[in-house]
Amino acid sequence: MDFKDIPKEVLYIQMMEAMPFPWLVGMDEYNRVSAVKAKYPEYFPWDRLYESIPQEVHDAYRNEKNPDWDKPIEWIEKGDRDIEDLINDSAPKVSSVVTEQDFRDLFEMLNKSENDEYKKKMADEALWNKHYGKYKLKYRG
């Protein structure tokens, strides 16, 4: 099959899925993508394999990855915090005059964040493989 023979709507979806950042879409776009994948399943083998896996496997993975996925977030339910508080809590603290120590603290925070992200990704992939490994479904996190 030649590249020019691949439908343009398939190429568009494949290009977006290959992007290194999250692909956030609204419901209309999600429905359009789903329709294209249903129309051309031969171009989306990962999706076909995922859909062929028993629902119990998906449920077990979701429940282990996010055990409280069906419960409201406690601080939202209480109403005792807002987004500004979250931003202020996570922003690096610096003095009014930026010092060498401020830069050291910033680099330390960034390094810790990078290490934490790597560890989380490895744990996420291990959990994925625990549930989907026997189906040979590659982790795409």
HELIX and SHEET records of a PDB file:
HELIX    1   1 PHE A    3  ASP A    5  5                                   3    
HELIX    2   2 LYS A    8  ALA A   18  1                                  11    
HELIX    3   3 MET A   27  LYS A   39  1                                  13    
HELIX    4   4 PRO A   41  TYR A   43  5                                   3    
HELIX    5   5 PRO A   45  SER A   52  1                                   8    
HELIX    6   6 GLN A   55  LYS A   65  1                                  11    
HELIX    7   7 GLU A   74  LYS A   78  1                                   5    
HELIX    8   8 ILE A   83  SER A   90  1                                   8    
HELIX    9   9 GLU A  100  TYR A  132  1                                  33    
HELIX   10  10 GLY A  133  TYR A  135  5                                   3    
END                                                                             
